[in-house]
Amino acid sequence: MTYRKLFEWIDEDDACEATDVTLFSVHDTGHDEEQDFIIRRLKSLVETGAIIKSIILRVRPQDNRPRYLLPLEDNHTHSVDVIINAVNNIYASNESIETMTIRVEIDNTE
């Protein structure tokens, strides 16, 4: 995977660092356990020390309505509980998350 190779390349040089990155995650809307998977992945992303700057969810309704984008406001991206509640609300409405685009900032102060 291109990004994995990029991060390995960055890690090989002490003088090289990354501060921003955009993550794009595709999900199986027909899989019953996808909601739990998404929540676990979001929690583990926060545990890496990356700071979530923005999230845009592409939501797929179960009926014939068109897909739509749901951007989470900047003031909400700092709380993983608010993000998880948004995911739970989508699935409670019989919709599913097709993709997530997450912009993160990598904290290099450690």
Secondary structure, DSSP 8 states (H G I E B T S, - for coil): -HHHHHHHHHHT-TT----EEEEEEE--TT-TTHHHHHHHHHHHHHHTT-EEEEEEEEEEESSSS--EEEEE-GGGTT-HHHHHHHHHHHHHTTEEEEEEEEEEE-----
